[in-house]
Amino acid sequence: MSDQSDLLERARAWADEDPDPQTRADLGALVEAAGSGDETAMADLADRFAGTLEFGTAGLRGALGAGPNRMNRVVVIRAAAGLAAYLLDHGAADGDSVVIGYDARHSSDVFARDTAEVMTGAGLSALVLPRPLPTPLLAFAIRDLGAVAGVMVTASHNPPQDNGYKVYLGDGSQIVPPADAGIADRIAAVGALADVPRGGGGEVLGDDVLDRYLDVVAGLVGDGPRELTTVYTPLHGVGGSTVATVLERAGFAAPHVAVAQAEPDADFPTVAFPNPEEPGAMDLAMALAEEVGADVVVANDPDADRCAVAVPGPHGWQMLHGDEVGVLLADHLLRQGRTGVYAASIVSSTLLGKMAEAAGQPHLETLTGFKWIGRVDGLAFGYEEALGYCVDPGHVRDKDGISALLLVCELAATLKAEGRTLRDNLDRLAREHGLHATDQLSVRMSDLAQIPATMERLRTSPPTTLGGFDVEGIDDLSQGSANLPPTDGLRYRLAEHARVIVRPSGTEPKIKCYLEVVVPVEADDPEGVDAARISAVGRLDAIRADVQAAAGL
């Protein structure tokens, strides 16, 4: 049998098993076109069956569509069956509960229902959140309800054609090795789809757990100023009503909302990518802020586990980098007396460590992702530069864009009452610790083979200087260390405390390069911070150009 004939047979067999009439029909049409000699259809079919969507620590994430290399009901049912088997093999008993949440993306509700039916079919209890709600609520609900695991159907800030499947265990944290491999092994062992036991749809929860979450978050802020004019956008995601309620319960006025982005919309029609970090995503909110004279703009990504912040500047509204928001929140908590470990991912700014040390608190670096940050013993606060912040690890061991947003508003209101701004606080930190400026070079790859090739190029031909700074040391993160498990990445330690880290994205087809420079600030020079910022921009630009050349990007 030829390769093409084998491919067509595999596709027909898949379609016969597919319970979804839409993807079954789409695949049938693709098979017919490919069988008639349509080369484009054959290439599409080959990609859909080029492998199986890999289950890892981030769960599953990929484009929607039929085939094992896409997100669809067949893949989700198999994943749910594998997860159920893993839980039962690792101490879960009949009747133990699994909490299931979902966002407002295409097919999220369907994937949640399939998961619930597989869990009940396996003898577990399925507790389903009542409607599309933020991811941090799912993380909260696992511990609040005493569940053995949780599943969140979301692709976070990925493009609209994607969906995903995140798995948490009973401690409320995302999975880490070896749990991912154990679940993947059991997914691979699932037989015919028709043989997967299916039960009822589980219990659809009321709003009780949501109300407890809202009360916990609102309780994070103490008495204090509340005068603040805020603009908010949920970026067509599920955060809108939750944010509005939390702000109200905490005593803040209702925010001005970017109307065109206020309601959940799986097509994200006003943005190229539904990620507040992407150029243009915050333009509507910042235009509204200019119109209403806002003090601050706050935003969530579509599943509301990230928080973005913009502030007025000398040349209009400006987004704060994730590192800037991270150190503002850390400083806020340190000044309130929050004790414990202050943790950040290795790609985040080194400023957090200096702040924690100055305050007499321990600091820890982790691998990228809240699956690692959320597991830090004694965690007081954790963040990663990609707009993820954990400000209440006692209740949510994951990034939480709702609680972070509320604390940003509390800080901004407190500073406003004192005649100061978030930018003024950043200037103070720069005078105390030096200006730590960070930036990122992120390149999306159309050919996935380019990603390992780029990493290999950097390993075999390492740069000796970057942006005019000598490379004083190179850490190959794939080797691991006493403090960090192995991960694919390279860290360049440069002169004058500058730093570059290069790694493949864990959730998107991208190479990401994280840059940091540290510029001393003369404490008694009133123009010192501004001068340091200008110097930092030039240094970052030079480093970025050299990294791009060295990596062949």
C-alpha positions in Angstrom: 0.0 0.0 0.0 1.4 3.4 -0.9 1.9 6.1 1.8 -0.9 8.1 0.4 -3.3 5.2 0.3 -2.3 4.4 3.9 -3.0 8.0 4.9 -6.4 7.9 3.3 -7.3 4.7 5.1 -6.1 6.1 8.5 -8.2 9.2 7.9 -11.3 7.1 7.0 -10.8 5.0 10.1 -10.6 8.2 12.2 -13.7 9.6 10.7 -15.6 6.4 11.4 -14.8 6.8 15.1 -15.3 10.5 15.4 -18.4 11.4 17.4 -18.5 15.0 16.2 -20.6 15.3 13.0 -18.9 18.6 12.0 -15.3 17.3 12.1 -16.4 14.0 10.7 -17.9 15.8 7.7 -14.9 18.1 7.3 -12.5 15.2 7.3 -14.7 13.2 4.8 -14.6 16.2 2.4 -10.8 16.4 2.8 -10.3 12.7 2.2 -12.5 12.9 -0.9 -10.5 15.9 -2.3 -7.2 14.3 -1.4 -8.2 11.0 -3.1 -9.1 13.0 -6.2 -5.6 14.3 -6.5 -5.9 17.6 -4.7 -2.3 18.2 -3.5 -3.3 20.9 -1.1 -5.9 18.6 0.5 -3.3 15.8 0.7 -0.8 18.0 2.4 -3.4 19.2 4.9 -4.4 15.6 5.6 -0.7 14.6 6.0 -0.2 17.4 8.6 -3.3 16.3 10.6 -2.0 12.8 10.8 1.7 13.6 11.1 1.7 12.6 14.7 -0.4 12.8 17.9 -0.9 16.1 19.7 1.6 15.7 22.5 0.4 15.7 26.1 2.9 17.6 28.3 3.1 19.7 31.4 0.9 22.3 29.6 -1.6 19.6 28.8 -2.8 19.8 25.2 -2.9 22.8 22.9 -3.4 23.0 19.2 -5.5 24.0 16.2 -9.1 22.8 16.1 -9.9 20.2 13.5 -10.1 16.5 12.8 -7.1 14.2 13.1 -4.8 13.1 15.9 -2.6 16.2 15.5 -5.5 18.6 16.2 -7.8 19.5 19.1 -11.1 17.7 18.7 -13.5 15.4 20.6 -11.6 12.2 19.9 -8.4 13.7 21.2 -10.1 15.1 24.3 -12.0 11.9 25.1 -8.8 9.9 24.9 -7.1 12.5 27.1 -9.8 12.4 29.7 -9.8 8.6 29.7 -6.0 8.6 30.2 -6.3 11.2 33.0 -9.0 9.2 34.8 -6.9 6.0 34.6 -3.8 7.9 35.9 -5.8 9.3 38.9 -7.3 5.9 39.8 -3.8 4.3 39.5 -2.5 7.0 41.9 -4.8 6.7 44.8 -8.1 8.2 43.6 -11.1 6.3 44.8 -14.6 5.9 43.3 -16.6 9.0 43.8 -13.6 11.3 44.2 -14.2 14.6 42.4 -12.6 16.2 39.4 -13.5 19.9 38.8 -13.9 20.9 35.1 -13.9 24.5 33.8 -13.9 26.0 30.4 -13.5 29.3 28.6 -15.6 30.8 25.7 -13.5 29.4 22.8 -15.0 27.3 20.0 -15.9 23.9 21.4 -14.7 24.5 24.9 -18.1 23.7 26.4 -18.3 20.5 24.3 -14.8 19.4 25.4 -15.8 20.1 29.0 -19.0 17.9 28.7 -17.0 15.1 27.1 -14.5 15.2 29.9 -17.3 15.1 32.6 -18.9 12.1 30.9 -15.6 10.2 30.8 -14.9 11.0 34.4 -18.3 9.8 35.6 -17.9 6.7 33.3 -14.7 5.9 35.2 -16.4 6.1 38.5 -15.2 9.6 39.5 -17.4 12.5 40.3 -17.4 15.4 37.8 -18.0 18.9 39.1 -18.5 21.4 36.2 -18.3 25.1 36.6 -21.6 26.7 35.7 -20.5 28.7 32.6 -17.3 30.0 30.9 -15.2 31.4 33.7 -11.6 32.4 34.5 -8.9 29.8 34.8 -7.8 30.9 38.3 -11.3 30.1 39.5 -10.7 26.5 38.4 -7.4 26.4 40.3 -9.2 27.8 43.4 -12.1 25.4 43.1 -9.9 22.3 43.2 -8.6 23.0 46.7 -11.9 24.7 47.9 -13.9 21.6 46.9 -11.3 19.0 47.9 -11.0 17.6 44.4 -8.3 15.1 43.3 -7.7 17.0 40.0 -9.0 19.7 37.7 -9.3 20.2 34.0 -9.5 23.6 32.3 -10.5 23.7 28.7 -8.7 26.8 27.3 -6.0 27.9 24.9 -5.4 31.1 27.0 -4.1 33.8 24.6 -3.6 31.6 21.5 -5.1 32.5 18.2 -8.9 31.9 17.8 -8.4 28.7 15.8 -6.8 27.0 18.8 -8.0 25.3 21.9 -6.3 23.5 24.8 -6.7 21.3 27.8 -4.9 22.1 31.1 -4.6 19.6 33.9 -4.1 20.3 37.6 -3.7 17.8 40.4 -5.3 17.9 43.8 -2.9 20.5 45.2 -4.2 23.0 42.8 -1.0 23.2 40.8 -0.4 22.4 37.2 1.2 19.1 36.5 5.0 18.6 36.3 7.1 15.6 35.4 6.7 12.7 35.8 2.9 13.1 36.0 2.8 14.4 32.4 4.5 11.3 31.1 2.4 9.0 33.3 -0.8 10.6 31.9 0.5 10.5 28.4 1.3 6.7 28.7 -2.3 6.1 29.8 -3.7 8.2 27.0 -1.6 6.1 24.6 -3.1 2.9 26.1 -6.7 3.9 25.5 -8.2 1.5 23.0 -11.2 2.1 20.7 -13.2 5.2 21.5 -16.4 3.2 21.6 -14.9 1.2 24.5 -14.3 4.3 26.7 -17.0 4.2 29.4 -19.2 7.3 29.4 -21.5 8.3 32.2 -23.6 11.3 32.9 -22.6 15.0 32.6 -21.7 15.3 36.3 -22.9 18.0 38.6 -23.1 21.5 37.2 -22.0 23.7 40.1 -24.0 26.8 41.2 -22.3 30.1 42.0 -21.3 29.2 45.6 -17.7 28.4 44.7 -17.5 31.6 42.5 -18.8 33.7 45.4 -16.2 32.2 47.8 -13.5 33.0 45.3 -14.8 36.6 44.8 -14.8 37.1 48.6 -11.3 35.8 49.0 -10.0 38.0 46.2 -11.8 41.1 47.4 -10.5 40.4 50.9 -6.9 40.7 49.7 -7.1 44.5 49.9 -7.2 46.4 53.2 -8.9 49.7 54.0 -7.4 52.6 52.1 -8.0 55.0 49.2 -10.4 53.9 46.5 -10.5 57.0 44.3 -9.3 55.7 40.9 -10.4 56.1 37.3 -9.8 52.8 35.6 -10.2 51.4 32.1 -10.6 47.7 31.7 -10.7 45.2 28.8 -11.2 41.5 29.0 -10.0 41.1 25.3 -13.2 39.2 24.3 -12.6 36.8 27.1 -14.3 35.6 30.2 -12.9 38.0 32.8 -15.4 40.8 32.5 -18.1 40.0 35.0 -15.7 38.6 37.6 -13.5 41.7 37.5 -16.5 44.0 37.8 -17.8 42.1 40.8 -14.4 42.0 42.5 -13.8 45.7 42.1 -17.3 46.5 43.4 -16.8 44.2 46.5 -13.5 45.8 47.2 -15.0 49.3 47.1 -13.8 50.6 43.8 -15.9 52.4 41.2 -16.9 50.4 38.1 -14.2 50.6 35.5 -14.8 52.1 32.0 -14.8 49.1 29.7 -13.7 48.9 26.1 -17.2 48.1 24.8 -16.1 46.3 21.5 -14.1 43.8 23.6 -16.4 43.5 26.6 -18.3 40.3 25.8 -16.8 36.8 25.2 -16.3 36.2 21.5 -14.4 33.1 20.3 -13.3 34.9 17.1 -11.6 37.8 18.9 -12.6 40.2 16.1 -10.8 43.3 17.2 -7.3 41.9 17.7 -4.8 40.0 15.5 -3.9 37.9 18.5 -5.9 37.9 21.8 -2.7 38.5 23.9 -2.3 41.9 25.7 1.4 41.7 25.0 0.8 41.7 21.2 1.0 45.1 19.4 -2.4 46.7 18.9 -4.3 44.4 21.4 -4.6 47.2 24.0 -5.2 50.1 21.6 -8.9 50.3 22.1 -8.5 50.4 25.9 -5.7 53.0 25.8 -7.8 55.2 23.4 -10.7 55.0 25.9 -8.3 55.9 28.7 -7.2 59.0 26.9 -10.9 59.9 26.4 -12.0 59.5 30.0 -8.8 60.7 31.7 -8.0 57.4 33.3 -5.4 56.9 35.9 -4.6 53.3 34.8 -5.6 50.7 32.2 -5.9 47.1 33.3 -6.6 44.1 31.1 -6.9 40.3 31.2 -6.1 37.8 28.5 -9.1 35.7 27.3 -9.0 33.2 30.2 -8.1 35.9 32.8 -5.1 34.3 34.3 -2.8 37.1 33.1 -3.0 40.8 33.9 -1.7 43.7 31.7 -1.2 47.3 32.9 -0.8 50.5 30.9 0.0 54.0 32.4 0.1 57.5 31.0 3.5 58.7 29.9 5.1 61.8 28.3 4.2 60.5 24.8 0.8 59.0 25.5 -0.3 55.7 27.1 2.4 53.0 27.5 2.2 49.4 28.4 4.2 48.3 31.4 6.4 45.3 30.9 5.5 42.2 32.8 8.7 42.6 34.9 7.6 46.1 35.8 4.2 44.9 37.0 5.9 42.0 38.8 8.3 44.2 40.8 5.5 46.7 41.6 3.3 44.0 43.1 6.3 42.5 45.0 7.2 45.9 46.4 3.6 46.5 47.4 3.5 43.1 49.3 6.9 43.6 50.8 5.9 47.0 52.2 2.8 45.4 53.6 5.0 42.9 55.5 4.2 39.8 53.4 6.8 37.2 54.4 7.9 34.1 52.6 9.6 33.2 49.4 9.5 35.6 46.5 9.9 33.6 43.3 10.2 34.3 39.6 11.0 32.3 36.5 14.6 32.4 35.2 13.5 34.5 32.3 12.1 37.2 34.6 14.0 40.2 35.9 16.8 39.8 38.4 15.5 42.8 40.3 13.1 40.7 42.3 16.0 38.9 44.0 17.6 42.2 45.0 14.4 43.5 46.4 13.7 40.3 48.4 17.2 40.3 49.8 17.0 44.0 50.8 13.8 43.1 52.7 15.3 40.1 54.3 13.1 37.6 52.5 14.2 34.5 50.6 14.2 34.5 46.8 14.1 31.6 44.3 14.4 31.2 40.6 12.3 28.5 38.9 11.9 27.2 35.4 9.4 29.0 33.2 5.8 28.4 34.0 3.5 28.5 37.0 3.7 24.7 37.1 7.0 25.4 38.8 6.4 28.7 40.6 3.1 27.5 42.2 5.0 24.6 43.8 7.5 26.6 45.7 7.4 25.8 49.4 6.6 28.8 51.5 5.7 31.0 48.5 4.6 34.5 49.3 4.5 35.9 45.8 5.5 34.6 42.4 5.6 36.0 38.9 6.8 35.5 35.4 7.4 38.2 32.8 4.7 37.0 30.5 2.1 38.9 32.6 1.5 36.1 35.1 1.3 36.9 38.9 0.5 34.8 41.9 -0.4 37.2 44.7 -2.4 34.7 46.9 -0.8 31.3 46.8 -2.7 30.2 49.9 -5.8 30.0 47.7 -4.6 29.9 44.1 -1.4 28.2 43.2 -1.3 29.5 39.7 -1.2 32.8 38.0 -4.3 34.8 38.7 -5.1 37.9 36.5 -8.1 38.8 38.7 -6.4 39.1 42.1 -3.3 40.7 40.5 -5.5 43.3 38.8 -7.2 44.2 42.1 -3.8 44.7 43.8 -2.6 46.9 41.0 -5.7 49.0 41.5 -5.1 49.2 45.3 -1.5 50.3 44.7 -2.5 52.8 42.1 -5.2 54.3 44.3 -2.8 54.5 47.3 -0.2 56.3 45.2 -2.8 58.6 43.7 -3.8 59.7 47.2 -0.2 60.5 47.9 0.2 62.5 44.6 2.3 59.7 43.0 2.0 57.2 40.2 3.0 53.6 39.4 5.8 55.1 37.2 7.0 57.1 40.2 7.3 53.8 42.2 9.3 52.3 39.4 11.6 55.3 39.4 12.1 54.8 43.2 13.0 51.1 42.7 15.5 52.1 40.0 17.2 54.6 42.3 17.4 52.0 45.0 18.6 49.0 43.0 19.7 50.3 39.6 17.5 50.4 36.5 16.7 46.9 35.4 15.3 47.1 31.8 14.0 44.0 30.1 12.8 43.3 26.6 12.0 40.3 24.4 12.7 39.1 20.9 10.0 36.6 19.9 9.9 35.0 16.5 7.0 32.8 15.3 8.2 29.8 13.2 6.1 28.5 10.3 8.4 25.5 10.1 8.7 23.7 13.5 12.0 22.2 12.5 13.5 25.6 12.6 13.2 25.7 16.4 15.6 22.9 17.3 17.8 24.0 14.4 18.1 27.5 16.0 19.0 26.1 19.4 21.6 23.8 17.8 23.1 26.7 15.9 23.6 28.6 19.1 25.1 25.6 20.9 27.6 24.8 18.2 28.5 28.5 17.4 28.1 30.4 20.6 28.5 34.2 20.5 31.4 35.8 22.4 29.9 39.2 22.6 26.3 40.5 22.4 25.6 44.2 22.0 29.1 45.1 22.8 29.0 43.2 26.1 31.4 40.3 26.6 29.8 36.9 27.2 31.3 36.0 30.5 29.5 32.7 30.8 27.0 30.4 29.1 24.6 28.0 31.0 23.1 25.2 28.9 19.9 24.8 30.7 19.3 21.4 29.1 22.0 20.0 31.5 20.0 21.0 34.6 21.6 22.1 37.8 21.3 21.7 41.6 18.5 24.2 41.6 16.8 23.7 38.2 15.6 20.6 36.3 16.8 20.3 32.7 15.0 22.4 30.1 15.8 23.4 26.5 17.4 26.8 26.8 20.6 28.8 26.9 21.5 31.6 29.4 24.2 34.1 28.5 25.7 36.0 31.4 27.1 39.2 30.0 29.4 42.0 31.4 27.8 44.7 33.6 25.1 42.3 34.9 23.4 42.1 31.5 21.7 38.8 30.6 20.1 36.9 27.7 18.1 33.7 27.8 17.0 31.9 24.6 14.4 29.1 24.7 11.6 27.6 22.6 8.1 28.6 23.7 6.2 25.9 25.6 2.8 26.7 24.1 3.4 28.3 20.7 5.7 27.7 17.7 8.1 30.5 18.7 11.7 31.1 19.7 11.8 33.5 22.6 14.8 35.6 23.6 14.7 37.4 27.0 17.0 40.4 27.4 18.0 42.3 30.5 20.4 45.2 31.2 21.2 46.9 34.5 22.1 50.6 34.4 23.3 52.3 37.6 21.4 55.4 38.7 22.9 58.3 40.5 20.7 58.6 43.5 21.1 62.4 43.8 20.6 63.2 40.1 17.0 64.2 39.5 17.4 63.2 35.8 19.3 60.0 36.6 16.4 57.5 36.0 15.5 59.1 32.7 19.1 59.1 31.6 19.4 55.4 32.6 16.3 54.5 30.6 17.7 56.2 27.5 20.9 54.3 28.0 19.1 51.0 28.6 17.1 51.3 25.3 20.3 51.6 23.3 21.9 48.7 25.1 18.8 46.5 24.6 18.6 47.4 20.9 22.3 46.4 20.4 21.9 43.1 22.2 18.7 42.3 20.4 20.4 42.8 17.0 23.3 40.6 17.9 21.1 37.9 19.3 19.0 37.9 16.2 22.1 37.6 14.0 23.7 34.8 16.2 20.4 32.8 16.2 19.8 33.3 12.5 16.3 34.7 13.2 
